[in-house]
Amino acid sequence: MRNQDRRQRLQDAAIEVLAGQGGRGLTHRAVDTAADVPPGTAKNYFPTRQAVLRAVAERCVELYGEVPRPVPADRETLAALMGALLADGAGPGRTRLLAYQELQAEAARLPWLADLVDGIAAADFAAFEQAQRAAGLPVTPARATAVTLALHAALPHLLARAPRTMAATGLDDPRQFARDLLDAVYGPDEPLAR
């Protein structure tokens, strides 16, 4: 196995550990076990806990860059895309998002880590503003920010899978949640700007 392949395998294992056990569970030994490599391997690649956190953050940024970003042609397509992103967070993307949430908690105490994970959030704000414009909505910076912040605020609830909260907020139907969010921010009857 090439060094780069093993490094990525360790990074992916560290994401699993961080998502499953939280920041306190992120140890070299736990990463070795999750990656199914000999003891001490993670420490050889990432000698300190900070190095492990940096590796997780870098891999999360890399994975974020691989997320497809189709350009919506209209409001309904935008709602469908937003709903699909939320559903992914509750499903296949759950591990990655749990790890990212843990990174954000760690970043509150580690400024160097905050700089790394800030790129993901900043890119989200730009991407969602662009998507709202492409869908023909009458975008203002405040509206675009409100939509993105609402989506970000929904993620911890999706990750927790708390059924009463999901039902109370409408997150049990991510696509409808996205429609309702767009209606709340833009108004249900506002004409499309084309």
Steps between C-alpha positions, in 0.01 A plus 500: 500500500638838401563756772233735362242220492581407858488863609153541348388173655613632839325832440176323411533280807559809714179651360314184602651511848426870547143451380442191711686584819534877501810704564600312815495170314732621226821322594777350294405154624134548401604618154732199457217267598247666270746495209596137576871581496779398737519690831706817472420562133284808562765645730761455226287706259352744750732526804273717717129532569511839326646329194213251504245783527673685214492183287128454570428864415701481179318183396160654582590800282603260223177300530298822504663595170382172349132568575317557170351847465247499219367838394124523560293641216204601717368524854360145512829353382682704765263367768562145375878550510487649850273219616737242353796658680312489829394139439861410424601648836253272674606204285816420302680824594424468871847383607674782316261760643530364854877527470466853365275597794763361738768696317297818543474436874877446518554812286327710766809438714767469230536805271725317254226241450236770464695634201488157333131426550395859426566437133218248483241734652618796293475293182148395598384860530638583156364182339150536644483865400602406147240218495224737612596745224509221241151393608376850417424611854522870595818450699642747747801425719272484807260255335778277371660499844170418672447196277854370553490558875167317523643203312806495726279527809294202381800267482546427873132407525527267202812344646332447839205329330264623771154412364298762692738779399505376142119499486466837678743671260393322183839334462332162473433605140821675386365605160191658654720665762704654217183622323368649824835667565502661157139612553587650838800691363372595156124486542290236327358732235801710405556488125820355369760753389612408152 
